[in-house]
Amino acid sequence: MSGVGIQCMACKNRLEDTASGEAVCKAFPKSIPMDFYTGERSHLAQVEGDGGIHFETDDHEVLAELKESYAMLEEENGFENQP
């Protein structure tokens, strides 16, 4: 499983998609920003506009994969928000 792109699916703050098909969560109750949803941007740490809620999981393997994937992206591309 690739670490990048799974953060929303594995997050315990994710809510059911809305009737209109919008992916939502406790941090982004109207719509998850696409760059987080696709995994292009890490939500492992708090960011402006998330109300202090960020990625959480009890799955330590998923968390390790995400941290490793975002660390690689940060090293290669200057990726932001790596805790």
Protein Blocks (a to p, Z undefined) as FASTA:
>chain_A
ZZbhplmmmpckbccddfkopacdfklmnbccfklmnopacckbccehilopacddfblk
lmmmmmmmmmmmmmmnopghiZZ
